[in-house]
Amino acid sequence: MTNDRIGILVAGLLIPLPGFGDAQLEAGRKVFMEQAQPSCAVCHTLSDAGATGVVGPNLDELAPSVEQVQRAVTSGVGIMPPFGESLSEDQIAAVAHYVSTVTAAK
């Protein structure tokens, strides 16, 4: 079992333990900050990333689900362009995991 899979099984959910890496979380942060062009941080506020964009919704307040982020990133929404052709499925899954995870506790 890898470190990013070590956790506690509670009510059928795997809860990662602090101190153990979450590779998909780190990959998603990288997509959010660097790989998406333009960067998600240009338009969105997300405290975990230190992003203070004001064009798109404040993700800390919106706290979107994985599915909501995947749909928005893949197809675009409002003035947000689609990234379905410029990011891989793995990158989209990673950024969706990242945003939904870091905003879930807010």
Protein Blocks (a to p, Z undefined) as FASTA:
>chain_A
ZZklgccdeehiacddehiacfklmmmmmmmmmmpccdfklmpccfknopabfkbccfkl
nopafklmmmmmmnopajbccfklmpcfklmmmmmmmmmmmmmmZZ
